[in-house]
Amino acid sequence: MKEIRQITTLKALNKIIKLFNTIERSIVRLFYFLMFSLGATIFFGAMNHYLQRKDYLYLGGLCFPVLAILFGFTSLLYNRSRALQPGAAQRRSLYAAERGLQATLLFMVGIASGAIIATITEFLKIDTSNTPEVPKTLLVYFAPIMLTLYSFSAFFFALRAVSHRTVRLVNIRTLARMVR
C-alpha cells in the first residue's frame, strides 16, 4: 500500500514538474516575442517617421548601424560554431549563424529596394508624406519594410537558438547562491 502511494506521489510530482517546465518555456517564448515586437515597433516607428519627413540621411543613420550589427553577429556566430566541439551546441551556433546571414541579406535587400523606391519617388516628385490630401502613398514602401521585418524575425530566431538555456527563470535560492 505504501509503495502504491509513493508511486502515485511520484507520478503527480512528475506531472507538476512537466507543467512547470511548460510554463517556463512559455514565459521564455513570450520574453523573446516581446523583445522582437517591441524592438520592431520602435525601429519601424522611427523608419515611418523619417520616411514621412523624407529625412533620408537620418534614415541611413538608423539603418546602417543595424546592418553593421547583423554583419558582426553573423561572423561571430560562424567563428563560434567552428570553435565549438561537434555536438548540439555547434549545430545550434551554426543554425544561428545561418539565420543571422539570412537576416543580414534580407535587411540589405530591404534597405536597397527602399533606397531605390525613395530615389524613384524623389525623381518623379511623388508625394509620400501620407497627408490627408495624398493618403496611402507611403504604401510603396510596403515590400522593403516587410523584408526588413522578416530580417528582424530571422535575427531573433538566431538569437533564440544561440541563447539556448541561458534565459530561464531563476528561483531566489539559486539567485542568492549565484550572488555569493
Secondary structure, DSSP 8 states (H G I E B T S, - for coil): -HHHHHHHHHHHHHHHHHHHHHHHHHHHHHHHHHHHHHHHHHHHHHHHHHHHHT-HHHHHHHHHHHHHHHHHHHHHHHHHHHHS-TTHHHHHHHHHHHHHHHHHHHHHHHHHHHHHHHHHHHHTT---S--SSSTTGGGGGHHHHHHHHHHHHHHHHHHHHHTTTTS----HHHHHHHH-
